[in-house]
Amino acid sequence: MNKSELLMNISEKSGLKKIEAEKALNAFIETVTEALANEEKVQLVGFGTFETRSRKAREGRNPRKPEEIIQIPASKAPVFKAGKTLKEAVNK
């Protein structure tokens, strides 16, 4: 499912116009992005949790030149952990 299909489903299930559904979805995405950038956790009970995890600096290989070792800097990675209700719904 891509974004336009998601918007169509949201619009149908909520009774919102497609443009309103898009504004709501964009606001949700922007809010979660800002929270993660500030290293805050976003927890939606039953659905899941969005959070960031720190990745240490490490050595890696250049895919174009496998013999070349490169330094990969430390970074933060966004992570989603599914909640119990979502897991149960998927496994029905």
N, C-alpha and C positions, 0 to 999 in steps of 0.2 A: 504494500500500500504506500503510495507516495503522498505528498502533502496535499495535493488537490483532491485526491480520493478521501483523505482523512477529513478535510474541510467539508466535503459533501456529506459524509456520514455524521459529523458533528452538527451540521446544519439541519439534517433530517431528524436526528434524535432530539435535538434541543428546541427545534422550532424557530431557531434564529435564521436570519437571512445569511447567505453565504459570506457577504462582506463583514457582517457582525461576527460570525464564527471565525473568520480570518483574523480580525482584530483581537478577539479573545485568545486565540491560539498564539499569535505573535506576542501578546502581552505575557502569556504564560512562559513562552520560550525565553523572552527577554528577562523576566523576573528570575527564572531558574539560572540563567547564565550569569546575571549579576551576583546572585547569592553564591554560586560556585567560585566566581572570581574573587569574592571576599572570604573564601574558605568556609562558608556556612553550609550546613547540611539542609536539604529540603526533603522533608519526610511527609509522604502522603499515606496515611494509615490504610492498609489493605492493598495498596497499589505498589508502593516501593519507596526507595530512598535514593536521592541523587546526592553524591558527595564527591570530594576530590581526594586523591591519594598521591602522596609524594613519591617520585621515582628518583633514586639515587643516580649520580653521575656514574657512567660506566664506559668500558671500552666496547667497540663494535667493529664490524667489518664493512668496508665500502662495497656495496653490491656491484658496482661497476668494475672494481679492482679488488677481488676477494683477498689478495695478499696484503692489502693496505689496511692497517689498524687505525681507526679514528676514535676520537673522544666524543662521547655523547653526553651533553650537559644534563644536570639535574632538571627535572620538570615536574609539573603537577598534571595529573590525568583525571578527567571526569569519569565517574563510575556510577552505574545504576545497579542497585540490588533489589530484585523483585520481592514484593511482600507475600505473605502467606496466602491471602485471598487470590491474588493474581496467579500464583503458582498453581493453586488448586483449580482455578478456572481453566488454565492452559492444559492441565493434565486430566481433564474430564474425558 
